[in-house]
Amino acid sequence: MDELLSRARALQSAIADALQRIGFEQLQARKTELDTIVAAPDFWNTALAAQTAVKEQSSLEKRLQPWVQIRQS
């Protein structure tokens, strides 16, 4: 049982290190910022900027989702 707890703690530490290396908090903050921008009523008034923002939002979502799931488990 002690070995299992030790391995679980090591895994948690490795995950925390990986999250820090990829800048998870900053990426998540940027995704939240983009979510707010995309929700604005005048968002599509500038089509090219809107498309760029949606692409970045989608890319961040794909990059963050596996890490979010790992953190929740």
Sequence and secondary structure as in RCSB ss.txt:
>XXXX:A:sequence
MDELLSRARALQSAIADALQRIGFEQLQARKTELDTIVAAPDFWNTALAAQTAVKEQSSLEKRLQPWVQIRQS
>XXXX:A:secstr
 HHHHHHHHHHHHHHHHHHHHHTHHHHHHHHHHHHHHHTSTTGGGSHHHHHHHHHHHHHHHHHHHHHHHHHH 
